[in-house]
Structure formats: structure tokens, C-alpha cells
Amino acid sequence: MSKLECQAEESQSLWQNNPVLVQLLGLSPVLAVSTSLVNGIGLGIATFIVMLLSCISASLLKAQLNSAWRFTWFLLIMASYTTALDILMQWLYFPLYKQLGIYIPLICCNIAILVRMEVRACNSHWKLAATDAAKSGVAYLLAIVLLAGLRELIGQGTLFSDWQLLIPSTLLTDISPSEIQHDQLFGFAKLQPMAFILLGIIVALKNFTDSYFAKETDTQLGNGATVQRARVTGRLKK
């Protein structure tokens, strides 16, 4: 069993088994779209919705799916929900949809969703599958939001600019992106190499903190362990 398979079978958590920071899955949209916090939130929520619905559907239909063709069915399920979400975003969030571009339709190709469907959804009750998918989706959302927030802050010195794109178009008359030209503090932050660098720094810091706290825990357990002396009473027989 490969290291990725072992990680995928572990219980999902927002930090210890994050699909982006630990398993390194679905990195293409994370690196491409994370130029602003609004884009990161939009894509993260969209991925969360598709992951949750796809895993629930795979769990409910596992008895009807042919195991030899299960990946074909998984992709069909993902594509169906992605298409519905694509249409809904064009109707309600068209300005945000234009900024996210091709990465909304490509949610159906996200390997992080496919892994959860294969490892957990098709082997668990739908409630357990929904819980696992929700944890993985939130972890994915937090990872892309963290990277997007850092890139926007470093690149143009703003945070949560163009927030109005997250509001449905039926509620506002003008939700086009702001035409105000933000000062470019560090234009390199919007390029793909900077996304790789920042993601690598985040992963390195995560691994360092995990290792540090693991050593602290081992030290505390070692210091707390006491050796008890066995007391022997009575006479020894020859």
C-alpha cells in the first residue's frame, strides 16, 4: 500500500490529514485561483459542495455500482453535480464565475474528491460518508483560503477586496469587480512560482510544528512515567 493510500484511509481532520497540506491533492486549482481571498472562498465552497454531494451519492448507490466500472460512475456523479453547480453559478454569481474561469468545470476532475469517494464513501454508511466528506471539504477550503489570503495580502496589501462578488446578483444591482487599481506591493505574489513558494513554506511550517509538538508530548510522557519498585515480603525458600 502506497503512502498516499495510507493517508487517505486515515480519519480526516482539518490539520493532521489535510488533503492539500498533507496529501498534496487537488493542487492545480489551489495554485491557479488563489490570487485573492474572494476567489479562494468561491472555489473552496464550490469544491466542498461537490465533494459532499458526490460522496453521499456514491455511498447510497454503492450496491448498484459495478465495482469494475466504479471510477467511471464516480466521475459521472462528480460531473453531474459540477454541471449543476456551474449553471447555478452562472445564474447567481456570474462575475465571480468569470474570475474562476475553467476551474469551476474542472472540479469534476479533482482527485481529492475521487479519493474520498473510493476510500470512504463506497465503503461506509451515507452518514459516515457525509461526515468524512464534510471534514475533507472544510480542510480543503481552509487550505486554499489561507494561501489566497497570503497572496492577496503580500501582492497588493489588501484582504477580502471585491467581497461583493460573493453576494448573489439577484440581491445587488452592481456586483462587478471593483475598478479601483490597488497598489501592487509585490506583483510577483500573483504569479504561479510565488504560489508554489508560499505553499511550500506553509507545508514546511506545518511539518515543523507537528514535529515540535510531537517531541514535546514524548518528552512529557517520558518525564511523567515513574518506575515502581516491587516490594517482596516473606522469606525466600531455598
N, C-alpha and C positions, 0 to 999 in steps of 0.2 A: 504493500500500500504506500502510495506516494505521500510526501509531506502535506501537499495541498488537500488530499483526501482525508488525512488525519485531522487537519484543521477544520475542514468542512463538517466532519462528523461531531466535532465538539459543540457544546451548547453555545448559542450565540450570545454575545454581550457587546455592549457599546464600546468597550475599551479593549478587553483582553483578546477578543476574536473578531475585531473589526474587519469587514470584507475588503476595505481599501487599505488600511494601515497595516494589517497583518497578512491577510490572504492575497493582497495586491490584485484584486479582481475588479473589472469594470473601470480601468484607469483611463481609457480613451476619452469618454465624456467628461470625467472629472478634470482632466488636464486641459481639455479644449474649452469648456464652457465656464470654468471657474475664474473668469476675468472680473466678475463683480458679484457682490453678495446676493443681489436680486436674482441673477442668473443661476447661482448655486442653489438658492432656495427653490426656485422654479423647477429645475431639473431634479433636485433631490426629492421633492414631493411627488413629482410625476413618476419617478422610479419606484418610490415607496408604494404608490397606488397599484402600479402594475405588478410589483412583486407580491403584494398581499393578495390581490385577487387571483393571480396565477397560481400561487401555492395552494390557496383554498380550493380552487377548481381541480388542480391535479390530485389533491387528497380525496375529494369527493368522487372523482372519476377513475381512481386507481384500479378499481375492479374491472372496469370496462376497457382499459387501455392495454393494448398488446405490448408486452414487455420488449419485444424485438423492435417495435416501432415507437417506443415511448418518447424518444427525443424528438421525433417528427411531431408527435402530438403535443409535446411541451412547447415546441416552437410555434405551433399553430395556436395554442392557448395564449401564449405571450403576444403573438402578432394580433390576435383578435382584440385583446384589451388595449394594446398600444394604438391600434387603429381608432378605436372608440375614443381614447384619450386625445389622440391627435385631432380628431374632428371637434371634440369639446373645447380644446384649447384654441383652435382657430375661431370658434364661435365666441368664446368669452374672453380669451387672453391673447388676441391676435398680435398686439405689439410685442409682448413677451415671447410669443411663439416665433415671431420673425427673428428675434435675437438668438434664440436657442437653435433655430435652424434645423439641420438634418439630424441633430442628436435626439430630438423627440421621436421620430420614426425608428431610430436605431435602438431605442430602449428594448425592443423585442430581441435584440442580439446581445443583450447584456449577460455576460457569463455568470455574474454574481447571482442573478435570478435563476438561471438554469441550474446552477449548483444546488441552490436551496430546494428546488423542485425535485431534483434527483435524489439528494441525500436525505431530506426530511419529509417533504410533502407527500411523496408517494409511499412512504413507509410509516406514516403516522395518522392519527385521527385528525379531522379537519381543524379542531380547536387547537391542538398542539401545533399543527402546521401553520395556523394563523398567528399564533404567538411567536413562533420561530421567525416567520416572515416579517412580522412587525418589528421585532428586535433587530433583525438584519437590515431592514429598510431604514429604521431610525439611525442605526450606526452608519449606514451609507450616507444618509442626509447630513449627519453631523460632520463627517469627514470632508465632504465637498463644501459645506458651509464654512468650515474652518479654513480650508485652503483658499476659497474665494474671498473671504473676508480679509485675509492677509494680503492677497494680491491687490485687492482694491485699495486697501489702506496704504500699502507701500507704493503702489503705482500712481495714485492720484490724490492721496491724502483724504479720501472721503470714506464713508461707511454707510451702506444702505441708500446710496443715491438711486434715483428713479424708482423709489419704492412704490409709486402709483401703478407700476406695471403688474403688481400682484393683486390689484383690485379688479374685479370683473368689469368689462367695458359697459355693461348694462347699468352700472351704478355711477359711472363718470362720463362726462361728455368729452373730455380730452385726456387721454391717458398715454399720449405719445411720449417717447423718451425725452427727457429734458434736453433742450438745445444749448444749455449753458456749457461752455467749454471749461472743464475742470483743469486746474493746473496739473501738469504732468511732473510729479515729483521724481519718479523713477520709471520711465517708459518701458524699460526692459522687463518690468514685472508683468506686463501684459503678453509677453512672448512665451512660446512653449518651453524654451530652455529654462526660464525662471520658474515655470510651473514644476518642472522636474526637480529643480534645485530645492524649492520650498517643500515639496512633498518628501524628498529625501531627508531634509532637515527634520521635518515633523516625525517621520518614521524613526530616525536616529534618536531623537529626544524621547520618543515613546519607549524604545528598546532600552535606553539608558535608565529611565525612571523605573521601568519594570524590573530591570536587573538590580538596581539600587535597593528598592523596597523588598525584593526577594531576599537579598543578602541581610537586610536589617531584620526581616522576620526570622530567618535562620539563626541569626545571632541571638535574638531574644529567646528563641526556643532552646538554644544551646545553653544559655545562661540560666534559664529557668529550670532546666532539668537537674534534679538532685539525685545523688546516689544514696539509696537507703541501705543501711548496714543490717544484715540479717543477724538476729540475736538467737543464739543457740543456748538452750538450757538443758540441764541434766548432765549426767555423766556419759562419757564415751565408753562404749563397750569394746573390749579387746577382741 
